[in-house]
Each structure stands twice: as C-alpha cells, then as structure tokens.
Amino acid sequence: MIKIYHNPRCSKSRQGLAILEESGKDFTVVKYLDDQLTKEELTEIIQLLAISPMELVRKNEKIWKENYKGKDLSDSEIITAMIENPKLIERPIVVNKSKAIVGRPPENITSIL
C-alpha cells in the first residue's frame, strides 16, 4: 500500500497528493501534523529513504533555528526533535512497499509508483 505523509498547508505536499490521485493507484494519506508519528515509524521511514535523519529536517523552520541549529545532536535526538515538532519533517514523503521518496520536487514521486 502506498502512503503519503502529507501536510495540506504545503503546496509541494498538495502537488504530491495530486500526482498520486492522478496515478489511479490506491493510497493512504497520513496527515502527520494531526496524527503524530512514533519514533519507530519515523526511523523506519528514514531507513527506507536511505538518508540520515538530518537530511529530513527542514532547517529553515523557526523551531529549528531557535532550538536546535548549531547543536551537536545525535541521530536519535534529531528524530526526537522531529517527533516533538513535526513541522520540521520535510514533505511530502511517499512510501511504496520497501521504497520511499521525498517529493521535492513533487515529480520525484512518479519514480516509485
């Protein structure tokens, strides 16, 4: 089953959702700002993306700049920061079985459909 981790207020996330809708494939929408991810879920997504936790952080967010920027954080601490402040998670993320991709640009999503 395909999942999109979606923020309706984000234009790139809305564009990613539109790509999935146009694909005609079944998918599930996870509004991660409303339904908080667990540390295990986010860790699994990061593993599927094959990136470091820091690569999934939105570093221009005010929360990051004020609370975390310039600190020497472990991967676990970065994941915890994203769990506690889901706005820090880059979006949209699409997971299809054992593959995942960040939809920036949204066209990247087509590569795992």
N, C-alpha and C positions, 0 to 999 in steps of 0.2 A: 504493500500500500504506500502510495506517495503521500508525504506530509509537507505542508508549507508552514514554517514558523513565520507568522505574519503580524505586522503592525499596520492597522488600517490607516493610521495618520501619516504613513510614509509613502511617498509617491513611488519609489522604486519597489516597495513591497506590493503596492496596488498593481503596478505593471507586471510584477512576477505572478501575482494571482491571476491576472488576465491571461497570461501565457498558458497557465495551467488550465484555465477554463476553456480556452480555445483549442487545447490539445485533445479535448474529449475524453481524457483519462479520468478515472476515479481518483479522488484525493481527499485528504482531510486537512482542514485549516486549524492550526493551533495559534490562538491569539495569546502569545507568550507574556504579554503585559498583564493580561487578566488571569490566565492560568499559569502560575509561576512554575518554571521548570525545576526539577530536582537537580542536585549536584550530579547524580548518576546520569540523568538524561543529557545534561549539557556536556558532561565528559564524553559520553558516547557520541554525541553529535560532533564534537571537536575531533575525536578519533576518526570518524567517518570522513570528515573534511580533510584529514591528514595535514592539519596545521597546528601551530602552537596556540594555546589559549589567548596570548597577547594579540595574535593576528585576527581574532574575532572581536576585539574590543573597539568600540567607537571612541577613538581618542580625542575627538573634538567636543564630546559631550561635557557640559559644565561639571557634572558629578565627577567625571574622571579627572578633569583639570584641577578641581578643588580638593579632591580627597586621595588620589592615587598617583598622579603624574610625578615622575621623578623618584618614586619609591622603588626599592628593590623587592619586588613581590615574587613569591613562588608561583608556579602554575596553579596550585591548589588555591592560593589566595586570590589570584586573578579570577578563577572560576567562581569563588565565593562572592567576589565583588559583582560579577555579572548576575549571579543568582539574586543577590540583595538589591541590585539596581538593574533590572532587565533592559532599561533604555540603553545600557552600554553594549548590548549584543548587536552585532552587525546584522542587517536584514536585507531582504528575506533569505531564509535558509530553506532549501528544499532537500528532502531526504527521499530517496527511492531505493528501497531494499538496502544494499550494502554500500550505496554511493550517496554522497551529499555534496551540495554546492551552495555557495553564497551567490545570490542573484544580483551581483553588481559587476557589470551591467545585467539587467534582467534577462537579456538574451542568453546568458550563460546557462539558464535553467534548461533550455532545449537540449543541452548536451547529455542530460541524464534521464530524459523521458523515454 
